[in-house]
Every structure is written in C-alpha cells, then in structure tokens.
Amino acid sequence: MEAKAETKDIRNFKDFLQFILKELKPKGDRILTPFNVISAPVILLGIVLIIYRLIHGLGRPVTNLSQDFPWGIWIGFDVMVGVAFAGGAYVVTFIVYILKVEKYHTIVRATVLNGLLAYIFYAGAILLDCGRWWNITNPIIGNKFGVNAVLFLVAWHFLLYMLAELIEFSPAIAEWLGLRRARKILGTLTLGAVIFGITLSTLHQSGLGALMMMAKWKIHPLWYTEFIPILFFVSSIFAGLSMVIFEGTISHRVFSHQLDEEHSRSHDDILVGLGKICAVTMFAYFFLKVLILIHDRHWSQLDTPMGYWYLAEVVGLVLIPCFMFIQGSRHRDIFLIRAAAVLTMLGIIINRLNYVFIAYKWYIPLNERYIPTWIEIVVTLCIIFTEIWVFRWIVNRMPVFRKPPEWAAEGMEQ
C-alpha cells in the first residue's frame, strides 16, 4: 500500500484526471460475482424508472400513493429507516472522540462512510417523493418554504450533517490522493465536525419523530404519543449500532484481505461491546414504551389485531433481541449477537413503516390501503444496491479498513 502511495504524482489537473480515470477501472479478480450479476440489472432498471418517475410524476402506475396515503415506501424505508440505520455514525464517533474509547477506533471510518452514503442515497430519496421535485432546493434558498416547518429543520439538518460526515471522512480521501498538507489540515477539523454532527443527529433523529406528531388522529393510539421524538432518538442508537454489527460482519469477510492483525483480533471484542450498548438502549426504549402504554391507558387496544401487531413489534423485535444481546455479550456468543442485530433491524423497519402507512389510518379497509408498486420496490432496491457499489468502490481504493500510509499515521486524528 505504501509503495502505491509513493508512486502518486498529482501535480496538476491533468495528472489528477488521469489518476481518477485509472481508479474508475474495476479492481479485483472477479467481476461476474453473484452480487454483481443480481444487482447490476436492478440498478440499470432502477435508473430508467427514476427518470420515468421524474418525467411522469407520482401517479399510477409509478406509485400507489394517494391523498389518504401520501407517504409510501420511499419515505418509510429509504428515509425513515435509512436515517435510523445511519445513526451508528454519530454513536461510534461519540464513543471514540468524546468518550475516548479507543477500542472502537478501527471501525470509525467504515461507520462514518456508511452513514455518509446512507444520507446521500436514502435521504436523497426525498427527491423522488416530492411531487414538484425541482423545488427540492426551496429549504436552502428560502423560497417561502416556512422557517417554522419541521421539514425545514430536518432538511437543513440533513444537509449540514452530510457536510459534517464528509469532513469526518475527508482525511481518508486526502490519503487516497496523497495530499499531505490537506490531510494535516483536515485532520484538525475532525473533532469539531464530530461535535457538530452529534448535535445535529440528536436533533434530526427526533425531528423525524416530530413529523409524526402532526398526524395525531391518523396514527393508531398504540403508536401515537407525545414522546415519539424521544422514541425515535433512542431507537436510532440501537438501530445504528445493529447496522454497524451487520455491516461489519459482512465487511469483515468481504474485505478480510485488507484487515490488519489488530483489526481482525479486535473484531469480536467490538461486537461484544456494541451488543452491550444495544442491550442497554433497547431496555430503556422498552421501559419507555411500557410507561407510555400505562400512562395513556390503551390496555383494551392490546386485544385487537393491531394490538397483536404492536406486541409482536415491542416484545418480539425489541425485548427478545434485547435479551439476546445480553446473553450474547455475557457469553461472548458472536452468532447470537449477530442474530439479535438482524432482528433489531427488522424491528426498526417495521416500526418506521408502522408510522408511515401500516398503523397510519389503520381503520381504512385493507383493499383500499397503500401497497407499494413494483416500480417503488425496484427503485428502492436500486438505491440500496447503488450505495453498496459505491461503498465497495471507496473501500477498495481508500484506507477505510487498511492502515493509512505511514506519512499520515503520525499524529493521525482519524
């Protein structure tokens, strides 16, 4: 790796362009892998469908959205779930840079990169759900959008947080390009960007929950509460860390050739530590849900179909994974921790979709409810697969898992 870094000679724009064109070429021995064969056609079809949607709007056959169900899977999964899963970035950076727990330092860059791409792709999916998508810049230019609107706050938080994460990850980009002076300057900005990013995260994670409070009479009583913003914030902690466990498990195998001995040796310890944090935050979340249920006195609602669905979410996908994390961390059972992470992620997906269209206007007959079209599903898969392709491209070129060049290691901030 160091030999490669020494051969870089980027003196002008022409050299920079030649270097980028060289880096755009595929790396690796195998191109026709099962993932590539499956994902590439989906991405190509998704791009065509996105163009079709931007031209023809949100009506049928593009989506099944309506006046009764204005938000569908693009908001429910791509934005609500995607942003929750990106929560691992602010949690891990808080642990490493604020609490100074160096054990997790080896996963910081991968976690920040995953969070940055999640905001770019998933939060970027808001564009698809805007009827007049060309007005997406309104929150930035202030075109009578309404500074008191929750969406105005969320939009600015998304933008500023993406910039903060870009600054956090920028040292890796400078190392890739061999920009020693820029690397030194960017390294000094890391702590400030982390503090700024953590502040923004606590606000917009809860801000997404605040959006749901505007639909008080449309959300089932078992899910609606004045504490939705707090529940969204707390759940983003274990949602993000579960994604870190899931993504880290896959990356540990796919990019094993890039991992040094220290990274490989500490992997299990990191998963155990993350499992403990998940267990604590999930118990706090479950305790809050019980308190809210008692306070709002919705006991009678539990003995209904929606009540059974609520119990399946809270008990089956919160309490049970919580105990799995506890047992897995206590006995260092990595498989159990990974299984708990998968169940937790499933629980977050169901929870966010409940607020958007499952427990939303639950009283409407099933045949009149929102069901995503095949176009919505393909576009969502396109966004997910494209993020994975970009993540893989970056990891194969920049020091995300492997050690940075020697010239950058001394006094390194990230």
N, C-alpha and C positions, 0 to 999 in steps of 0.2 A: 504493500500500500504506500509506504514511504517513497519507494522508488518511483511509483506512479506520480506522486505529488511533486517530486523533484523535476520531472520531465515537463511540467506545465510551464509554458512561457507565453502568458497572455499579456502582450504589451499594448495592443491596440484593438479597435473594434473588429478588424478582420480576423485577428487571432481568436478573439472571443467568439465570433460567429463560427469559425471552423471548429473550435472546441465544442460548442453546443451541438453542431450538426453531427460531430463524432459521437457525442454522448447520447444522441437520439437513437442511435442504432441499437438493436436488441442485444442484450447481454445474456449469457448463459448458453448451455449446450442444447437445451431442448426448447423448441418454440411450440410444437404441437402437443402441449400438455393437456390433460383433460379439462383443467380450468380455462385455459385459453380457447379451446375448441368450443366450450359451452358459452363462455362469456362474450367472446368477440361478436358472434352474430346478434346476441341480445343487445350489445352496445350499439351496433350499427343500426339495428331496427329501432332502438330507442331514440337515437338521434333523429331519424326520419320522422318518428311520431312526435317528438318535441317540436320540430319545425311545423308539422301539420297542426299541432295544438296552437302554436303561436299565431298561425295564419287564420285558423277557423274558430278559435275561442274555446270556451269551456263546455259548450253544449254537447248533446249527444251527436255522434257516437263516441266522442273523446272521453267524456266523463259522465257519471250518473249523478252529479251534483245538482241540487235544486234549491228552491227557496227554503224548504224545510231542512235540508242538509247542505249548507253552503261549504262545509269543510269535509274533505274526504281523506283518502289515504296519503295524498301528497302533503297535507298539513299534519295529519295524525301520526304517520310513520316518519316521513322524511324530515319533518321539522321537530315535532314534539318528542318523538322517540330519539331521533338523531342527536338533538341537542342534549338530552339527558345522558345518552351514551358518551358524549364528548366531555362529560363532567369529570372524567378521570384526569384530564389535563390540569384543571385548577386544583384538584385534591392532591395529586402527586407533587406538583410544584410547590404547594403549600407545605407539604411534609418535608421536602428536600431543602428548599431555600429559606423557609421561615422557621420550621422546627429543627432544621439542621440534622435530619436523619439520613445519613449518607448511604445507608444500605440500599435505598431506592434510587440512587443517582444513576445507576446503569440503565434504568428504564425511562428516564426523563425525556430524552429526545424522541423516542418512539411514541411515548404517550402524548407529547406536545404535537408531534406531527399528525398523529391520529386525530387529535382534537381540532387542529387547524383544517385538515381536509374535511372533517365532518361538518364544520361550519361553512366551508366553501361550497361543498356539494349539497348537504342536507338543508342548511339554512338557505342556500341558493335556490332550493326548490320552491321557495316562496314565490319566485318569479313565475313559475308555472301555474300557481293558484291565483294569481292576480288577474282579474278579468281584463283590466287595461294594463297589461304588463309593462307597457312603455312608460308608465308613471311610477316605476319602481324607485326612481331617484327622488321622488317627492319628499321623503323624510330628510334627505340630505340638503336639498335646495330650499326646503321650507315652503313649498307651493300650497299654502293654505291647508296643510295636512292636519294641523291641530297639535300644538305642543303639549296639550294636556292628555292626549290619547295614549293608552297603554302601548299600542303598536308603535307609536313614535318613539317611546322609550326603548322598547325591545329592538327596533330597527337600528337605533344608534348604538345600543349595547352590542348587537351582533357585529356591526362594522368595527367598532373600537376594539372588541375582543379579538376579532380576526387579526387586526393590526398588532395587538399585543402579542398574540401567539406567533405571528410572523417574526417579530423582533426576538422572541424567545428562541425560535428555531434558526434565526439568521446566522449565528456562528457556524452552524454546520454547512450552510450554503457558502460562507466565506472560505471555509476549509476546503470544500469541494473545488472552488475556483482558484484556490491558492492565494487569496487576498489577505496577506498577513496583517497589514495595517488596519484594514477594515475589520478583520477578525478581532483585533485587540480592542477597537472602539466598540464593536457590537457586544463583546463580552461584558463590558462595563454597564451596558444598558439592561442586562438580563434581570437583575434583582428588581429594578424599577418596573419593568414590564410585567414581572410576575405579580408584584403587589397590585398593580393596576388591573391586571387580568383577573386576579382573585376577587377583587372588589366588584368588577363588572359581572363576574359569574354569579356571585351571590344575589345580585340584583335581577339579572335577566332570567335565571332559572326560576326564581319565584315570580318574575314578571309574566312568564308564560302561564303560570297558575292563576295570576290575577286576571288574565283574559277570560278564564272560565267563570269567574265570579260575575261576569256580565250576563251570563245565561242562567241565572238562578232558578227560574221556573221551568227551564228546559232540561236540566240535568237531574237525574234520579236523586232523591233525597239521601240515599246511602252514599253517594259520591259527592254531593254538593255540601260544602262547608265554607265558612269564612276563613278557614285555615288552609285552604287549597294552596296558596303561595308557599306556606311553610312546608306542607307535604311535598310539593314539587321540589323544593330546595333540598330537603333531607333525602328524598328518594334519588336525586341526581348524584348524591355521594356514592351510594352503593351501586347505582346503575352504572356510573362511570368506572368504578373500580372493577365491577364484574366484567365490563367490556375490556378493561386492561388485562384481566386474567385470561379471558377468552382470546383476545388478540395476541397476547404474549405467548400463550400456549402454541398457537399456530405459527407465529413468527419464530419461536424457539426451534421449531422443526424445519420450517422452510428456509430460514436464514442461518442454520446452525453452523455453516462454514464460515460465517462472519464473526461468530461469537468467540471471544477470548475465554481463557480458562476461568477468570474471575466471574465473568458474566454467567457462564454455564453453571459454576459452582453455587452462585447465589440465587439461582432461579427459584429453587424450591423454597428457600427462606423468604423470598419476596412474596411468593404466592401465599405462604402461611400468614405473613404479616398483613397482606391485603385482605385475606379471609377474616382475620380478627376484626379489622376495621369495618368490613361489611357486616359482620355479625352484630357489632355494637350499634351501628347506624340503623340496621334493619329492625333490631329490637326497639330502638327509640321510635322508629316510624310506626311499628305495630302498636306500641303503647299509646302513641298519639291517636291512631285510628280507633282504638278501644275507648279512649277518653271522649273522643268526638261522638262516637256511637252512643255512649252513656248520656252525654250532655244533651244531644239532640233527640234522644228517646225514640229512636226508629227501630225498636226491637221487633215490632209487628211486621216490619218490612222484610225481616230475615226469612220468614216463612212464605216466601213468594219465589217465582222463577228468577227474578232479578236479585233477590236475596241470596239464593243459592249460588248465583254467579258471583256475587260480592264475596261470599265466604270462600269460594274457590280461589278468588284472587288474593284475598287477605291471608287466609290460612294456608292454602296450597302453594302460593307463589311468593309469600313473604315469610310467614312463620316457619314453615318447613325448611326452606332454604337457609333461614337464619340458624336453625339448629344443625343443619348440615355443615354450615361454615364453622360453627362452634366445635362440632365433633372432628371435622377435618383439620382444623387448626390445632386442636388438642392432641390428636394422634398423628399429626403430620401426614394425613391421608390426602395426597395431592389430587387423586382421582375424585374424591368426594368434594373437594373444594371446587374443582372444575365443573362438576355436575351441578353444584349449588349455583355457580356463576351463570350457567346456561338457564337454569330455572328462574333465577332472578331477572335475567334479561327478558325472558318470556313474560314474566310478571309485569315488567315495566312497559313492554309493548302493549299488553292487554290493558293496563291501567291508563295509558295515554289515549288509546283508541276508545276506551270507555267514555272519556270526557268529550271526544270529538264526534263519535257517531253511534257507539253501541249503547251506552247509558244516556245518550243525548236523545231527547224526545222518544223515550222508551215506550211511550203509550201509543205511538203510531203503529198500525198493523204491519206485520213482517213483510208482506208483499209490496208495501209502499215505502219501505225503508231503503237507505242507501246501501248499495253493494258496488264495490269498485268494478269498473270495466276492465277488460283485458288490456286495453291501452294504458290505463293508470298503473296496472301491475307491471307491465313491461317497462314503462318509463321509470318506475321505482327501482326495478332490478338493474336497469341501465345505470342509474345514479350510483347504486351500491357497487356494481362491478367496475365502473369507471374509477371510483375512489380507490378500490383495491389495486387497479392497474397503476394509478399514479403513485400510491404508497409504495408498491413494489419497485417502480422505476426510481423513485428517490432513494430508497434503501439500498438498491444495487449500485448507487453512484456516490452517495454522500455518507459520511461517517455517522450513521444513526445507531447501529449495533456494534460495528467495529470501532476500534480505537481511532481517535483523531491523529493527524500527523504529529510528529514529535515537536515541530515548531509551535504548534498550537496547544500542546499538552501543558506546558509550563504556565502556571497562573490561570488555568482554564476556569471560566465561570460556569460553563455548561458543557 
